[in-house]
Amino acid sequence: MKRYTLVVALGLLIDQLTKYLANTQLTFGMPIDLHRYASIQLVHNYGAAYGIMQNQRLILLCISAIVGMACWMWLKKGQPK
């Protein structure tokens, strides 16, 4: 269980760090070319994947909380006592 907790915590840390860097280093809507065929651009998505459920933050939060608790219970159930 500790390994999963460490992996999740590390993933959350990396996620928040990259979001912080994007918000402080990039200008909204202005692409930066990384390579001939690749660029990055700061955009905001107020929904789930690909913009579905736009501006439905409370519903998305509830769904995320339920799924997170279910995953935690599933992992906890598989641990020997």
C-alpha atoms as a printed R data frame, in Angstrom:
   type eleno elety resid chain resno       x      y       z
1  ATOM     1    CA   MET     A     1   0.000  0.000   0.000
2  ATOM     2    CA   LYS     A     2   2.889  2.372   0.742
3  ATOM     3    CA   ARG     A     3   4.242  1.901  -2.781
4  ATOM     4    CA   TYR     A     4   0.897  2.922  -4.310
5  ATOM     5    CA   THR     A     5   0.672  5.918  -2.006
6  ATOM     6    CA   LEU     A     6   4.168  7.020  -3.012
7  ATOM     7    CA   VAL     A     7   3.414  6.621  -6.731
8  ATOM     8    CA   VAL     A     8   0.155  8.585  -6.433
9  ATOM     9    CA   ALA     A     9   1.796 11.318  -4.354
10 ATOM    10    CA   LEU     A    10   4.657 11.617  -6.848
11 ATOM    11    CA   GLY     A    11   2.192 11.772  -9.744
12 ATOM    12    CA   LEU     A    12   0.207 14.529  -8.028
13 ATOM    13    CA   LEU     A    13   3.386 16.467  -7.291
14 ATOM    14    CA   ILE     A    14   4.551 16.283 -10.914
15 ATOM    15    CA   ASP     A    15   1.061 17.228 -12.146
16 ATOM    16    CA   GLN     A    16   0.869 20.310  -9.922
17 ATOM    17    CA   LEU     A    17   4.441 21.348 -10.719
18 ATOM    18    CA   THR     A    18   3.869 21.209 -14.489
19 ATOM    19    CA   LYS     A    19   0.597 23.163 -14.121
20 ATOM    20    CA   TYR     A    20   2.388 25.807 -12.074
21 ATOM    21    CA   LEU     A    21   5.203 26.072 -14.622
22 ATOM    22    CA   ALA     A    22   2.738 26.309 -17.507
23 ATOM    23    CA   ASN     A    23   0.760 29.075 -15.808
24 ATOM    24    CA   THR     A    24   3.835 31.098 -14.878
25 ATOM    25    CA   GLN     A    25   5.980 30.581 -17.990
26 ATOM    26    CA   LEU     A    26   3.500 30.424 -20.894
27 ATOM    27    CA   THR     A    27   1.214 33.102 -22.298
28 ATOM    28    CA   PHE     A    28  -2.387 32.033 -22.850
29 ATOM    29    CA   GLY     A    29  -3.079 31.105 -26.469
30 ATOM    30    CA   MET     A    30   0.468 31.769 -27.700
31 ATOM    31    CA   PRO     A    31   2.116 28.580 -29.018
32 ATOM    32    CA   ILE     A    32   5.813 27.898 -28.512
33 ATOM    33    CA   ASP     A    33   7.495 25.720 -31.135
34 ATOM    34    CA   LEU     A    34   9.517 22.893 -29.622
35 ATOM    35    CA   HIS     A    35  10.384 21.175 -32.870
36 ATOM    36    CA   ARG     A    36   9.406 21.360 -36.496
37 ATOM    37    CA   TYR     A    37   6.301 19.261 -35.802
38 ATOM    38    CA   ALA     A    38   5.670 19.939 -32.101
39 ATOM    39    CA   SER     A    39   4.614 22.933 -30.043
40 ATOM    40    CA   ILE     A    40   3.075 23.668 -26.657
41 ATOM    41    CA   GLN     A    41   0.322 26.130 -25.881
42 ATOM    42    CA   LEU     A    42  -1.431 27.173 -22.672
43 ATOM    43    CA   VAL     A    43  -5.174 26.546 -22.809
44 ATOM    44    CA   HIS     A    44  -7.778 26.074 -20.069
45 ATOM    45    CA   ASN     A    45 -10.239 23.182 -19.991
46 ATOM    46    CA   TYR     A    46 -13.152 23.671 -17.592
47 ATOM    47    CA   GLY     A    47 -14.591 20.209 -18.164
48 ATOM    48    CA   ALA     A    48 -13.400 16.646 -18.258
49 ATOM    49    CA   ALA     A    49 -11.428 15.017 -21.067
50 ATOM    50    CA   TYR     A    50 -11.792 16.832 -24.390
51 ATOM    51    CA   GLY     A    51 -14.057 19.436 -22.792
52 ATOM    52    CA   ILE     A    52 -17.055 17.239 -22.011
53 ATOM    53    CA   MET     A    53 -19.236 18.436 -19.116
54 ATOM    54    CA   GLN     A    54 -18.021 22.038 -19.410
55 ATOM    55    CA   ASN     A    55 -18.507 24.059 -16.194
56 ATOM    56    CA   GLN     A    56 -19.861 21.064 -14.252
57 ATOM    57    CA   ARG     A    57 -17.169 21.183 -11.575
58 ATOM    58    CA   LEU     A    58 -19.337 19.943  -8.692
59 ATOM    59    CA   ILE     A    59 -20.451 16.850 -10.595
60 ATOM    60    CA   LEU     A    60 -16.885 16.130 -11.728
61 ATOM    61    CA   LEU     A    61 -15.617 16.585  -8.160
62 ATOM    62    CA   CYS     A    62 -18.216 14.138  -6.800
63 ATOM    63    CA   ILE     A    63 -17.422 11.550  -9.472
64 ATOM    64    CA   SER     A    64 -13.684 11.918  -8.786
65 ATOM    65    CA   ALA     A    65 -14.203 11.543  -5.035
66 ATOM    66    CA   ILE     A    66 -16.327  8.401  -5.473
67 ATOM    67    CA   VAL     A    67 -13.823  6.805  -7.852
68 ATOM    68    CA   GLY     A    68 -10.924  7.749  -5.576
69 ATOM    69    CA   MET     A    69 -12.617  6.212  -2.528
70 ATOM    70    CA   ALA     A    70 -13.484  3.071  -4.485
71 ATOM    71    CA   CYS     A    71  -9.852  2.679  -5.595
72 ATOM    72    CA   TRP     A    72  -8.600  3.234  -2.053
73 ATOM    73    CA   MET     A    73 -11.051  0.627  -0.677
74 ATOM    74    CA   TRP     A    74 -10.072 -1.841  -3.415
75 ATOM    75    CA   LEU     A    75  -6.367 -1.422  -2.626
76 ATOM    76    CA   LYS     A    76  -7.001 -1.592   1.127
77 ATOM    77    CA   LYS     A    77  -9.050 -4.805   0.724
78 ATOM    78    CA   GLY     A    78  -6.192 -6.568  -1.059
79 ATOM    79    CA   GLN     A    79  -3.665 -5.871   1.734
80 ATOM    80    CA   PRO     A    80  -2.856 -8.642   4.204
81 ATOM    81    CA   LYS     A    81  -3.637 -7.859   7.841
